[in-house]
Amino acid sequence: MFVAGTVTVPGDKSLSHRALLFAAMASGTSRIERILTSLDVRSSARVLRQLGVEVSALAAGRVVTVQSRGGFRRPLGVLNCGNSGTTTRLLLGLLAAHSFTARLTGDRSLRRRPMRRVTEPLARMGAHIMEQNERGTLPLSIRGGPLTALRHEMPVSSAQIKGCLLLAGAAGAVPVSVREPHGRSRDHTERLLRTFGYSVVEEDAWVHFDSSGRVTPFHMQVPADPSSAAFPIGAAILAQGGEIRIPDVCVNPTRIGFLAVLERMGARVELDGLESRFGEPVATLLARPAALQATEVLPREIPALIDEVPLLAALATRAEGTTVFREVGELRVKESDRLGLIAENIRSLGGRAEVVENDLFVSGTEAPPVGRVRTEGDHRIAMAFAILGTSPGARVRVDDLACASVSFPDFPGMLRRIRR
């Protein structure tokens, strides 16, 4: 396959969620351009409407308006967060400061995901958590109210846990300090808080927040999602010739760890026209074919590329040698058991992959991948192996490519347009 053209990828998922939530915190009307219209972001818009926030329809090419009184009202009915862990965890942080009871649930996948990582520290701050099962997963209820300061060492480095607790601090007007144990996770919440005058100081592995600011109505243009941009980049690397340009991509250092890994593997992605918006660096990416070599991905790198591990593992099957991903056990509690599915699908396509405790080993091969991929409805598994299916001689059948709509609504169309 040869590739060519300029690829427009969807707005950043992390920033789209946060733009809606920050707009809900402001008293007045905010405008958001290029918001991601995926199922996950629609989940955030839907639950905000139930909480009394006026959010206009999410549609491609339309500016979304958010009108809020700077807080929530008691919701009518259960807040269904769909498949979105970001919606659930960040919303719990804001609800912790509201003195009413809200019940949250989600789809089957989301109901398997761990929630005590956020509910236990929120309870220490003063929120009342009512669990419906012994695992502490959804569905659960929260009754908020006045909060107290928090100093918390997180069990894993996670932007969702960190963002939840920082937003609780902002909504409850109390200081929060959180420590990340295994490297720095994405910092979009911190950057947005600083934009609105809050003090957010990083010291060693700690993030210290002081409720000194105030969220006011804003007008934001959401940059393109680097996690979505990773997929056409992968297609360009595997191609036999050509190049792809991807404009307006968020290149926040906590989001583009996968580019450093790709460079070690022999694929250099260029950044052009760097600028800053709402505290976020934005640039055009340029990707070309490359011969790949195996590498080792260290634990400290994982937080900045956790969503790209499925794609990197798929690309590693085309690299010379064995690539090792260290301490990626967190993938077991994503939308699926991603860690198990990655290894299983690589083997089902004729490749070699093995999980040893929390490490993933992927050996490269020259034989083209042939076979069927089982996704369990996981969008990143589906897209990663669809990209592998573009490599020369491949015959890959993905059982559910429609699930890509969770984060990349036009993913199949993008693949068709870049092929030459």
PEQUI-V278514 format. One record per run of one state. SS is the DSSP state (H for helix, E for strand, - for the rest). FROM is the first residue (numbers start at 0). TO is the last residue. If there is no record, write none. Layout:
{{SS	FROM	TO} {SS	FROM	TO}}
//
This chain:
{{-	0	0} {E	1	5} {-	6	9} {E	10	10} {-	11	11} {H	12	24} {-	25	25} {E	26	32} {-	33	37} {H	38	49} {-	50	52} {E	53	54} {-	55	62} {E	63	68} {-	69	77} {E	78	79} {-	80	83} {H	84	94} {-	95	99} {E	100	104} {-	105	108} {H	109	111} {-	112	114} {H	115	124} {-	125	126} {E	127	130} {-	131	138} {E	139	142} {-	143	148} {E	149	152} {-	153	157} {H	158	171} {-	172	174} {E	175	178} {-	179	186} {H	187	194} {-	195	197} {E	198	202} {-	203	204} {E	205	209} {-	210	217} {E	218	220} {-	221	222} {E	223	223} {-	224	224} {H	225	237} {-	238	239} {E	240	249} {-	250	255} {H	256	264} {-	265	268} {E	269	276} {-	277	278} {E	279	287} {-	288	291} {E	292	292} {-	293	294} {E	295	296} {-	297	297} {H	298	301} {-	302	304} {H	305	315} {-	316	318} {E	319	319} {-	320	320} {E	321	324} {-	325	327} {H	328	332} {-	333	336} {H	337	347} {-	348	350} {E	351	355} {-	356	357} {E	358	362} {-	363	368} {E	369	372} {-	373	377} {H	378	387} {-	388	393} {E	394	397} {-	398	399} {H	400	405} {-	406	409} {H	410	417} {E	418	418} {-	419	419}}
//
